[in-house]
Amino acid sequence: MLPNIGVFGRFTYFVTEVVFGSAALGLLWRADALRSAARTIAVLYPVAYAWDWYTLKVGVFDIKLRTGVDVLGIPIEEHIFMVVVPAFVLGIHETLRNRD
């Protein structure tokens, strides 16, 4: 059974992004890859934004338990998500690569 993180109410999605974002930041810091990850994320971000905006507009998914704050037509949590996911992937990649 999964824990009920809905106790954070409308901040639930935001809290999960902060937790996973902190882990991603820690991995990137440990791998000394903050600068290169930031560059990659900056290039990916416009594509991710367009994709996210479109899928929300056509109703592919509905985000519950969010703050309700929208920036440029999408929830603030989605902007954070578009940074956290590639940062987490790059953090794991760089950490594993540096072990060799």
C-alpha positions in Angstrom: 0.0 0.0 0.0 1.3 3.4 -1.0 1.5 6.2 1.6 -1.1 8.9 1.3 0.8 12.0 0.4 -2.4 13.9 -0.3 -2.1 15.3 3.2 -0.3 18.2 1.6 -3.5 19.1 -0.1 -3.1 21.6 -3.0 0.7 21.6 -2.4 1.1 17.8 -2.9 2.5 18.0 -6.4 4.8 20.8 -5.4 6.1 18.9 -2.4 6.9 15.9 -4.6 8.8 18.1 -7.0 10.8 19.7 -4.2 11.7 16.2 -2.8 12.8 14.7 -6.1 14.4 18.0 -7.2 16.5 17.9 -4.0 17.6 14.4 -4.8 18.5 15.4 -8.4 20.4 18.4 -7.2 22.3 16.2 -4.8 23.3 13.8 -7.5 24.4 16.5 -9.9 26.4 18.2 -7.1 28.1 14.9 -6.2 28.9 14.3 -9.9 30.1 17.9 -10.4 27.7 18.1 -13.3 25.5 21.1 -12.4 26.7 23.4 -15.2 26.5 20.8 -18.0 23.1 19.6 -16.7 21.8 23.2 -16.6 22.9 23.6 -20.2 21.1 20.4 -21.3 17.9 21.3 -19.4 17.8 24.7 -21.0 17.9 23.2 -24.4 15.2 20.6 -23.6 12.9 23.0 -21.8 11.2 24.7 -24.8 10.3 21.3 -26.3 9.1 20.0 -22.9 7.0 23.2 -22.4 5.4 22.9 -25.8 4.6 19.2 -25.3 3.2 19.8 -21.8 1.1 22.8 -22.9 -0.4 20.9 -25.8 -1.2 17.8 -23.7 -2.9 19.9 -21.0 -4.9 21.9 -23.6 -6.3 18.8 -25.4 -7.1 17.1 -22.0 -4.6 14.2 -22.0 -4.4 14.6 -18.2 -5.8 16.6 -15.4 -3.5 17.6 -12.4 -5.2 17.4 -9.1 -3.6 18.4 -5.7 -1.7 21.3 -7.2 -1.4 24.9 -6.1 -3.5 26.4 -8.8 -0.8 28.8 -9.9 -0.3 28.9 -13.7 2.6 30.4 -15.5 2.5 30.8 -19.2 -0.6 28.7 -19.5 0.6 25.6 -17.5 0.8 24.9 -13.7 3.9 26.0 -11.9 4.5 22.4 -10.8 4.8 21.4 -14.5 7.5 23.9 -15.0 9.4 22.5 -12.1 8.7 18.9 -13.4 10.3 19.9 -16.7 13.5 20.7 -14.8 13.5 18.0 -12.2 13.0 15.0 -14.5 16.0 15.7 -16.8 18.0 16.8 -13.8 17.3 13.5 -12.0 18.1 11.4 -15.1 21.3 13.4 -15.8 22.3 13.1 -12.1 22.0 9.4 -12.2 23.8 9.2 -15.5 26.7 11.3 -14.4 27.0 9.6 -11.0 27.2 6.2 -12.7 29.6 7.5 -15.4 31.9 8.9 -12.7 32.1 5.5 -11.0 34.0 4.0 -14.0 
